[in-house]
Amino acid sequence: MLTSFIRPDAPPVNTKSDTELRQCIDNREKYLPESVLAAVAELQRRGVEFSEEEQRVIREDMLARTEIAENSGSGYGGIFSGTYKNSLVEDTDAYSFYSRRVIKVFTLCFGPLFGSVMMAMNIWKTKNTIGVALVLLFGISVTVIESIIPTTLNLNFASNIFFAVINAYLIDILFWNKYIGKTTLYKARPYQTAVVVAIIISILIVALIMHYLNSTHALDTFYKGGQTK
């Protein structure tokens, strides 16, 4: 779980201009509390004075920001819930992750393997290789199991939807909460490229399956024709 929400490679606060620091403070609802408080400390070091009232308001705003994130992360919001937005910031120093909702939607629409890969890409940024390995193992294992169970038990399409929803929440509960943190503030990573890649891979998989089925059907027809002769 992240203990600091600022990227390790983020530029030091003392390299930023007064304008950048002031912008961070004035638009603090869009920034990490760490960034805002560091901006205040740096401006004070440069000789800028803040009244007691200004400092009190800033501290209270940052405390409220943290409490909002904690409250939104204390439950397990639905796919169509907007509570995940309470953890989003626009701070360029923050970690950039695929959001919790995006991963749930990808898992639901494209399968647990896609969702686990996106979660692994998030966890990779925290340098936790064990978490990356575990979430990928989860995605591969569930994909293999779910390719066998429906055929073996002759389950219907509704059961597939049920398993997809369960997988979406399992990836979130087991891996986001443990390796990223349910109260972590982060910057939303664009997902448009991931959508295109997922669609292309899905089309290729369907095409391969159709080709396999057609080939099998052709072979069956050939063997049956030979037997009738």
ChimeraX commands (.cxc) that place a marker at each C-alpha (Angstrom):
marker #1 position 0.00,0.00,0.00 radius 0.5
marker #1 position 1.26,3.48,-0.86 radius 0.5
marker #1 position 2.39,5.57,2.09 radius 0.5
marker #1 position 3.12,8.63,-0.06 radius 0.5
marker #1 position 0.99,9.57,-3.02 radius 0.5
marker #1 position 3.74,11.60,-4.71 radius 0.5
marker #1 position 5.73,9.81,-7.40 radius 0.5
marker #1 position 9.36,9.18,-6.39 radius 0.5
marker #1 position 10.50,10.77,-9.67 radius 0.5
marker #1 position 8.41,13.92,-9.19 radius 0.5
marker #1 position 10.48,17.12,-9.43 radius 0.5
marker #1 position 11.55,18.56,-6.05 radius 0.5
marker #1 position 9.33,21.34,-4.77 radius 0.5
marker #1 position 12.28,23.77,-4.65 radius 0.5
marker #1 position 12.60,23.56,-8.45 radius 0.5
marker #1 position 9.12,25.00,-8.99 radius 0.5
marker #1 position 8.41,28.65,-9.58 radius 0.5
marker #1 position 6.44,30.87,-7.21 radius 0.5
marker #1 position 3.61,30.90,-9.75 radius 0.5
marker #1 position 3.45,27.11,-9.87 radius 0.5
marker #1 position 3.46,26.87,-6.08 radius 0.5
marker #1 position 0.77,29.52,-5.72 radius 0.5
marker #1 position -1.37,27.78,-8.34 radius 0.5
marker #1 position -1.11,24.56,-6.35 radius 0.5
marker #1 position -2.28,26.33,-3.19 radius 0.5
marker #1 position -5.07,28.32,-4.83 radius 0.5
marker #1 position -6.44,25.21,-6.60 radius 0.5
marker #1 position -5.70,22.84,-3.76 radius 0.5
marker #1 position -8.82,20.72,-4.23 radius 0.5
marker #1 position -7.14,19.38,-7.41 radius 0.5
marker #1 position -3.81,18.59,-5.76 radius 0.5
marker #1 position -2.39,16.14,-3.27 radius 0.5
marker #1 position -2.38,17.43,0.32 radius 0.5
marker #1 position 1.35,16.63,0.37 radius 0.5
marker #1 position 1.93,18.87,-2.63 radius 0.5
marker #1 position -0.10,21.73,-1.17 radius 0.5
marker #1 position 1.57,21.68,2.25 radius 0.5
marker #1 position 5.00,21.38,0.62 radius 0.5
marker #1 position 4.16,24.39,-1.58 radius 0.5
marker #1 position 3.24,26.45,1.47 radius 0.5
marker #1 position 6.46,25.47,3.26 radius 0.5
marker #1 position 8.57,26.29,0.20 radius 0.5
marker #1 position 6.98,29.72,-0.30 radius 0.5
marker #1 position 7.53,30.47,3.39 radius 0.5
marker #1 position 11.17,29.50,2.95 radius 0.5
marker #1 position 11.35,32.01,0.11 radius 0.5
marker #1 position 10.03,34.76,2.33 radius 0.5
marker #1 position 6.31,34.65,1.48 radius 0.5
marker #1 position 4.15,35.22,4.57 radius 0.5
marker #1 position 0.90,33.40,5.28 radius 0.5
marker #1 position -1.40,34.58,8.01 radius 0.5
marker #1 position -2.50,32.20,10.74 radius 0.5
marker #1 position -5.99,32.25,9.24 radius 0.5
marker #1 position -4.68,31.30,5.77 radius 0.5
marker #1 position -2.66,28.42,7.18 radius 0.5
marker #1 position -5.61,27.20,9.23 radius 0.5
marker #1 position -7.95,27.21,6.21 radius 0.5
marker #1 position -5.40,25.36,4.08 radius 0.5
marker #1 position -4.86,22.70,6.74 radius 0.5
marker #1 position -8.60,22.24,7.21 radius 0.5
marker #1 position -9.17,21.98,3.46 radius 0.5
marker #1 position -6.47,19.34,3.15 radius 0.5
marker #1 position -7.85,17.40,6.09 radius 0.5
marker #1 position -11.31,17.49,4.52 radius 0.5
marker #1 position -9.83,16.32,1.22 radius 0.5
marker #1 position -8.25,13.34,2.94 radius 0.5
marker #1 position -11.46,12.50,4.81 radius 0.5
marker #1 position -13.45,12.53,1.56 radius 0.5
marker #1 position -11.02,10.04,0.03 radius 0.5
marker #1 position -11.19,7.83,3.12 radius 0.5
marker #1 position -14.99,7.82,3.11 radius 0.5
marker #1 position -15.18,7.00,-0.59 radius 0.5
marker #1 position -12.69,4.17,-0.16 radius 0.5
marker #1 position -14.33,2.62,2.88 radius 0.5
marker #1 position -16.97,0.85,0.76 radius 0.5
marker #1 position -17.05,-0.96,-2.56 radius 0.5
marker #1 position -18.80,1.34,-4.97 radius 0.5
marker #1 position -20.66,-0.03,-7.95 radius 0.5
marker #1 position -19.42,0.15,-11.51 radius 0.5
marker #1 position -21.79,3.01,-12.25 radius 0.5
marker #1 position -21.08,4.81,-8.98 radius 0.5
marker #1 position -19.19,8.09,-9.12 radius 0.5
marker #1 position -17.60,7.77,-5.69 radius 0.5
marker #1 position -14.26,6.82,-7.24 radius 0.5
marker #1 position -13.93,10.43,-8.43 radius 0.5
marker #1 position -13.40,11.51,-4.82 radius 0.5
marker #1 position -9.93,9.95,-5.04 radius 0.5
marker #1 position -8.94,11.70,-8.27 radius 0.5
marker #1 position -6.63,14.71,-8.50 radius 0.5
marker #1 position -5.03,16.63,-11.36 radius 0.5
marker #1 position -1.66,16.88,-9.65 radius 0.5
marker #1 position 1.11,15.99,-12.13 radius 0.5
marker #1 position 3.23,14.79,-9.18 radius 0.5
marker #1 position 0.66,12.14,-8.27 radius 0.5
marker #1 position 0.74,8.53,-9.42 radius 0.5
marker #1 position -1.19,7.98,-12.66 radius 0.5
marker #1 position -3.40,4.89,-12.42 radius 0.5
marker #1 position -6.20,3.30,-14.38 radius 0.5
marker #1 position -9.16,4.12,-12.14 radius 0.5
marker #1 position -11.01,1.54,-10.10 radius 0.5
marker #1 position -14.11,1.89,-12.27 radius 0.5
marker #1 position -12.16,1.53,-15.53 radius 0.5
marker #1 position -10.61,-1.73,-14.33 radius 0.5
marker #1 position -14.01,-3.05,-13.24 radius 0.5
marker #1 position -15.55,-2.20,-16.61 radius 0.5
marker #1 position -12.68,-3.81,-18.53 radius 0.5
marker #1 position -12.94,-6.95,-16.39 radius 0.5
marker #1 position -16.68,-7.11,-16.96 radius 0.5
marker #1 position -16.53,-6.47,-20.72 radius 0.5
marker #1 position -13.28,-8.16,-21.77 radius 0.5
marker #1 position -12.61,-10.71,-19.03 radius 0.5
marker #1 position -10.47,-11.07,-15.90 radius 0.5
marker #1 position -7.22,-11.34,-17.86 radius 0.5
marker #1 position -7.64,-7.82,-19.27 radius 0.5
marker #1 position -8.59,-6.44,-15.87 radius 0.5
marker #1 position -5.66,-8.13,-14.16 radius 0.5
marker #1 position -3.21,-6.75,-16.74 radius 0.5
marker #1 position -4.46,-3.21,-16.14 radius 0.5
marker #1 position -4.23,-3.69,-12.38 radius 0.5
marker #1 position -0.71,-5.10,-12.81 radius 0.5
marker #1 position 0.28,-1.98,-14.76 radius 0.5
marker #1 position -0.94,0.10,-11.82 radius 0.5
marker #1 position 0.87,-1.96,-9.21 radius 0.5
marker #1 position 4.05,-1.98,-11.31 radius 0.5
marker #1 position 4.36,1.76,-10.72 radius 0.5
marker #1 position 4.57,1.12,-6.98 radius 0.5
marker #1 position 7.58,-1.19,-7.59 radius 0.5
marker #1 position 5.79,-4.12,-5.93 radius 0.5
marker #1 position 6.75,-7.06,-8.16 radius 0.5
marker #1 position 5.04,-9.59,-5.89 radius 0.5
marker #1 position 1.72,-7.79,-6.33 radius 0.5
marker #1 position 2.21,-7.70,-10.10 radius 0.5
marker #1 position 2.90,-11.45,-10.21 radius 0.5
marker #1 position -0.07,-12.30,-7.99 radius 0.5
marker #1 position -2.64,-10.27,-9.92 radius 0.5
marker #1 position -1.44,-11.71,-13.25 radius 0.5
marker #1 position -1.58,-15.21,-11.81 radius 0.5
marker #1 position -5.12,-14.49,-10.61 radius 0.5
marker #1 position -6.20,-13.29,-14.07 radius 0.5
marker #1 position -4.68,-16.26,-15.89 radius 0.5
marker #1 position -6.01,-18.82,-13.41 radius 0.5
marker #1 position -9.55,-17.46,-13.41 radius 0.5
marker #1 position -9.56,-17.24,-17.21 radius 0.5
marker #1 position -8.53,-20.90,-17.52 radius 0.5
marker #1 position -11.01,-22.06,-14.86 radius 0.5
marker #1 position -13.89,-20.12,-16.38 radius 0.5
marker #1 position -13.15,-21.55,-19.81 radius 0.5
marker #1 position -13.71,-25.04,-18.37 radius 0.5
marker #1 position -16.52,-24.66,-15.82 radius 0.5
marker #1 position -19.33,-23.39,-18.13 radius 0.5
marker #1 position -18.75,-26.24,-20.59 radius 0.5
marker #1 position -18.45,-28.88,-17.89 radius 0.5
marker #1 position -21.52,-27.75,-15.95 radius 0.5
marker #1 position -23.45,-26.61,-19.03 radius 0.5
marker #1 position -24.03,-23.14,-17.56 radius 0.5
marker #1 position -26.02,-20.46,-19.38 radius 0.5
marker #1 position -25.06,-16.91,-20.41 radius 0.5
marker #1 position -26.42,-15.41,-17.18 radius 0.5
marker #1 position -23.84,-17.36,-15.19 radius 0.5
marker #1 position -21.07,-15.81,-17.30 radius 0.5
marker #1 position -22.31,-12.34,-16.40 radius 0.5
marker #1 position -22.42,-13.33,-12.73 radius 0.5
marker #1 position -18.81,-14.54,-12.79 radius 0.5
marker #1 position -17.71,-11.41,-14.66 radius 0.5
marker #1 position -19.17,-9.15,-11.98 radius 0.5
marker #1 position -17.61,-11.24,-9.21 radius 0.5
marker #1 position -14.21,-11.07,-10.92 radius 0.5
marker #1 position -14.43,-7.29,-11.30 radius 0.5
marker #1 position -14.96,-6.85,-7.58 radius 0.5
marker #1 position -12.41,-9.50,-6.57 radius 0.5
marker #1 position -9.64,-7.77,-8.51 radius 0.5
marker #1 position -10.57,-4.50,-6.84 radius 0.5
marker #1 position -10.88,-5.86,-3.30 radius 0.5
marker #1 position -7.92,-8.23,-3.35 radius 0.5
marker #1 position -5.38,-6.15,-5.22 radius 0.5
marker #1 position -6.28,-2.44,-5.30 radius 0.5
marker #1 position -6.93,-2.26,-1.57 radius 0.5
marker #1 position -3.80,-4.23,-0.70 radius 0.5
marker #1 position -1.19,-2.85,-3.09 radius 0.5
marker #1 position -2.44,0.66,-3.90 radius 0.5
marker #1 position -4.71,1.50,-0.99 radius 0.5
marker #1 position -8.40,2.28,-0.90 radius 0.5
marker #1 position -7.76,5.83,0.33 radius 0.5
marker #1 position -5.03,6.63,-2.20 radius 0.5
marker #1 position -5.35,9.87,-4.14 radius 0.5
marker #1 position -4.21,9.54,-7.75 radius 0.5
marker #1 position -4.38,10.98,-11.25 radius 0.5
marker #1 position -6.62,9.10,-13.70 radius 0.5
marker #1 position -4.69,7.46,-16.52 radius 0.5
marker #1 position -6.27,7.74,-20.01 radius 0.5
marker #1 position -7.85,4.46,-21.08 radius 0.5
marker #1 position -8.71,5.09,-24.74 radius 0.5
marker #1 position -5.65,3.23,-26.05 radius 0.5
marker #1 position -6.43,0.29,-23.77 radius 0.5
marker #1 position -9.96,0.12,-25.24 radius 0.5
marker #1 position -8.61,-0.08,-28.79 radius 0.5
marker #1 position -6.08,-2.76,-27.84 radius 0.5
marker #1 position -8.70,-4.79,-25.97 radius 0.5
marker #1 position -11.13,-4.65,-28.91 radius 0.5
marker #1 position -8.44,-5.70,-31.41 radius 0.5
marker #1 position -7.30,-8.61,-29.23 radius 0.5
marker #1 position -10.92,-9.68,-28.66 radius 0.5
marker #1 position -11.59,-9.65,-32.40 radius 0.5
marker #1 position -8.47,-11.72,-33.05 radius 0.5
marker #1 position -9.47,-14.24,-30.38 radius 0.5
marker #1 position -12.99,-14.57,-31.84 radius 0.5
marker #1 position -11.53,-14.94,-35.34 radius 0.5
marker #1 position -9.19,-17.70,-34.16 radius 0.5
marker #1 position -12.03,-19.52,-32.42 radius 0.5
marker #1 position -14.24,-19.27,-35.51 radius 0.5
marker #1 position -11.39,-20.51,-37.69 radius 0.5
marker #1 position -10.83,-23.43,-35.34 radius 0.5
marker #1 position -14.52,-24.33,-35.28 radius 0.5
marker #1 position -14.76,-24.11,-39.06 radius 0.5
marker #1 position -11.67,-26.27,-39.47 radius 0.5
marker #1 position -13.04,-28.85,-37.05 radius 0.5
marker #1 position -16.37,-28.87,-38.85 radius 0.5
marker #1 position -14.60,-29.33,-42.20 radius 0.5
marker #1 position -12.59,-32.26,-40.83 radius 0.5
marker #1 position -15.71,-33.88,-39.38 radius 0.5
marker #1 position -17.46,-33.53,-42.72 radius 0.5
marker #1 position -14.46,-35.01,-44.50 radius 0.5
marker #1 position -14.25,-38.02,-42.17 radius 0.5
marker #1 position -18.00,-38.61,-42.32 radius 0.5
marker #1 position -17.86,-38.46,-46.11 radius 0.5
marker #1 position -15.07,-40.99,-46.14 radius 0.5
marker #1 position -16.97,-43.35,-43.87 radius 0.5
marker #1 position -20.11,-43.29,-46.04 radius 0.5
marker #1 position -18.03,-44.34,-49.02 radius 0.5
marker link #1:1,2 radius 0.2
marker link #1:2,3 radius 0.2
marker link #1:3,4 radius 0.2
marker link #1:4,5 radius 0.2
marker link #1:5,6 radius 0.2
marker link #1:6,7 radius 0.2
marker link #1:7,8 radius 0.2
marker link #1:8,9 radius 0.2
marker link #1:9,10 radius 0.2
marker link #1:10,11 radius 0.2
marker link #1:11,12 radius 0.2
marker link #1:12,13 radius 0.2
marker link #1:13,14 radius 0.2
marker link #1:14,15 radius 0.2
marker link #1:15,16 radius 0.2
marker link #1:16,17 radius 0.2
marker link #1:17,18 radius 0.2
marker link #1:18,19 radius 0.2
marker link #1:19,20 radius 0.2
marker link #1:20,21 radius 0.2
marker link #1:21,22 radius 0.2
marker link #1:22,23 radius 0.2
marker link #1:23,24 radius 0.2
marker link #1:24,25 radius 0.2
marker link #1:25,26 radius 0.2
marker link #1:26,27 radius 0.2
marker link #1:27,28 radius 0.2
marker link #1:28,29 radius 0.2
marker link #1:29,30 radius 0.2
marker link #1:30,31 radius 0.2
marker link #1:31,32 radius 0.2
marker link #1:32,33 radius 0.2
marker link #1:33,34 radius 0.2
marker link #1:34,35 radius 0.2
marker link #1:35,36 radius 0.2
marker link #1:36,37 radius 0.2
marker link #1:37,38 radius 0.2
marker link #1:38,39 radius 0.2
marker link #1:39,40 radius 0.2
marker link #1:40,41 radius 0.2
marker link #1:41,42 radius 0.2
marker link #1:42,43 radius 0.2
marker link #1:43,44 radius 0.2
marker link #1:44,45 radius 0.2
marker link #1:45,46 radius 0.2
marker link #1:46,47 radius 0.2
marker link #1:47,48 radius 0.2
marker link #1:48,49 radius 0.2
marker link #1:49,50 radius 0.2
marker link #1:50,51 radius 0.2
marker link #1:51,52 radius 0.2
marker link #1:52,53 radius 0.2
marker link #1:53,54 radius 0.2
marker link #1:54,55 radius 0.2
marker link #1:55,56 radius 0.2
marker link #1:56,57 radius 0.2
marker link #1:57,58 radius 0.2
marker link #1:58,59 radius 0.2
marker link #1:59,60 radius 0.2
marker link #1:60,61 radius 0.2
marker link #1:61,62 radius 0.2
marker link #1:62,63 radius 0.2
marker link #1:63,64 radius 0.2
marker link #1:64,65 radius 0.2
marker link #1:65,66 radius 0.2
marker link #1:66,67 radius 0.2
marker link #1:67,68 radius 0.2
marker link #1:68,69 radius 0.2
marker link #1:69,70 radius 0.2
marker link #1:70,71 radius 0.2
marker link #1:71,72 radius 0.2
marker link #1:72,73 radius 0.2
marker link #1:73,74 radius 0.2
marker link #1:74,75 radius 0.2
marker link #1:75,76 radius 0.2
marker link #1:76,77 radius 0.2
marker link #1:77,78 radius 0.2
marker link #1:78,79 radius 0.2
marker link #1:79,80 radius 0.2
marker link #1:80,81 radius 0.2
marker link #1:81,82 radius 0.2
marker link #1:82,83 radius 0.2
marker link #1:83,84 radius 0.2
marker link #1:84,85 radius 0.2
marker link #1:85,86 radius 0.2
marker link #1:86,87 radius 0.2
marker link #1:87,88 radius 0.2
marker link #1:88,89 radius 0.2
marker link #1:89,90 radius 0.2
marker link #1:90,91 radius 0.2
marker link #1:91,92 radius 0.2
marker link #1:92,93 radius 0.2
marker link #1:93,94 radius 0.2
marker link #1:94,95 radius 0.2
marker link #1:95,96 radius 0.2
marker link #1:96,97 radius 0.2
marker link #1:97,98 radius 0.2
marker link #1:98,99 radius 0.2
marker link #1:99,100 radius 0.2
marker link #1:100,101 radius 0.2
marker link #1:101,102 radius 0.2
marker link #1:102,103 radius 0.2
marker link #1:103,104 radius 0.2
marker link #1:104,105 radius 0.2
marker link #1:105,106 radius 0.2
marker link #1:106,107 radius 0.2
marker link #1:107,108 radius 0.2
marker link #1:108,109 radius 0.2
marker link #1:109,110 radius 0.2
marker link #1:110,111 radius 0.2
marker link #1:111,112 radius 0.2
marker link #1:112,113 radius 0.2
marker link #1:113,114 radius 0.2
marker link #1:114,115 radius 0.2
marker link #1:115,116 radius 0.2
marker link #1:116,117 radius 0.2
marker link #1:117,118 radius 0.2
marker link #1:118,119 radius 0.2
marker link #1:119,120 radius 0.2
marker link #1:120,121 radius 0.2
marker link #1:121,122 radius 0.2
marker link #1:122,123 radius 0.2
marker link #1:123,124 radius 0.2
marker link #1:124,125 radius 0.2
marker link #1:125,126 radius 0.2
marker link #1:126,127 radius 0.2
marker link #1:127,128 radius 0.2
marker link #1:128,129 radius 0.2
marker link #1:129,130 radius 0.2
marker link #1:130,131 radius 0.2
marker link #1:131,132 radius 0.2
marker link #1:132,133 radius 0.2
marker link #1:133,134 radius 0.2
marker link #1:134,135 radius 0.2
marker link #1:135,136 radius 0.2
marker link #1:136,137 radius 0.2
marker link #1:137,138 radius 0.2
marker link #1:138,139 radius 0.2
marker link #1:139,140 radius 0.2
marker link #1:140,141 radius 0.2
marker link #1:141,142 radius 0.2
marker link #1:142,143 radius 0.2
marker link #1:143,144 radius 0.2
marker link #1:144,145 radius 0.2
marker link #1:145,146 radius 0.2
marker link #1:146,147 radius 0.2
marker link #1:147,148 radius 0.2
marker link #1:148,149 radius 0.2
marker link #1:149,150 radius 0.2
marker link #1:150,151 radius 0.2
marker link #1:151,152 radius 0.2
marker link #1:152,153 radius 0.2
marker link #1:153,154 radius 0.2
marker link #1:154,155 radius 0.2
marker link #1:155,156 radius 0.2
marker link #1:156,157 radius 0.2
marker link #1:157,158 radius 0.2
marker link #1:158,159 radius 0.2
marker link #1:159,160 radius 0.2
marker link #1:160,161 radius 0.2
marker link #1:161,162 radius 0.2
marker link #1:162,163 radius 0.2
marker link #1:163,164 radius 0.2
marker link #1:164,165 radius 0.2
marker link #1:165,166 radius 0.2
marker link #1:166,167 radius 0.2
marker link #1:167,168 radius 0.2
marker link #1:168,169 radius 0.2
marker link #1:169,170 radius 0.2
marker link #1:170,171 radius 0.2
marker link #1:171,172 radius 0.2
marker link #1:172,173 radius 0.2
marker link #1:173,174 radius 0.2
marker link #1:174,175 radius 0.2
marker link #1:175,176 radius 0.2
marker link #1:176,177 radius 0.2
marker link #1:177,178 radius 0.2
marker link #1:178,179 radius 0.2
marker link #1:179,180 radius 0.2
marker link #1:180,181 radius 0.2
marker link #1:181,182 radius 0.2
marker link #1:182,183 radius 0.2
marker link #1:183,184 radius 0.2
marker link #1:184,185 radius 0.2
marker link #1:185,186 radius 0.2
marker link #1:186,187 radius 0.2
marker link #1:187,188 radius 0.2
marker link #1:188,189 radius 0.2
marker link #1:189,190 radius 0.2
marker link #1:190,191 radius 0.2
marker link #1:191,192 radius 0.2
marker link #1:192,193 radius 0.2
marker link #1:193,194 radius 0.2
marker link #1:194,195 radius 0.2
marker link #1:195,196 radius 0.2
marker link #1:196,197 radius 0.2
marker link #1:197,198 radius 0.2
marker link #1:198,199 radius 0.2
marker link #1:199,200 radius 0.2
marker link #1:200,201 radius 0.2
marker link #1:201,202 radius 0.2
marker link #1:202,203 radius 0.2
marker link #1:203,204 radius 0.2
marker link #1:204,205 radius 0.2
marker link #1:205,206 radius 0.2
marker link #1:206,207 radius 0.2
marker link #1:207,208 radius 0.2
marker link #1:208,209 radius 0.2
marker link #1:209,210 radius 0.2
marker link #1:210,211 radius 0.2
marker link #1:211,212 radius 0.2
marker link #1:212,213 radius 0.2
marker link #1:213,214 radius 0.2
marker link #1:214,215 radius 0.2
marker link #1:215,216 radius 0.2
marker link #1:216,217 radius 0.2
marker link #1:217,218 radius 0.2
marker link #1:218,219 radius 0.2
marker link #1:219,220 radius 0.2
marker link #1:220,221 radius 0.2
marker link #1:221,222 radius 0.2
marker link #1:222,223 radius 0.2
marker link #1:223,224 radius 0.2
marker link #1:224,225 radius 0.2
marker link #1:225,226 radius 0.2
marker link #1:226,227 radius 0.2
marker link #1:227,228 radius 0.2
marker link #1:228,229 radius 0.2
view
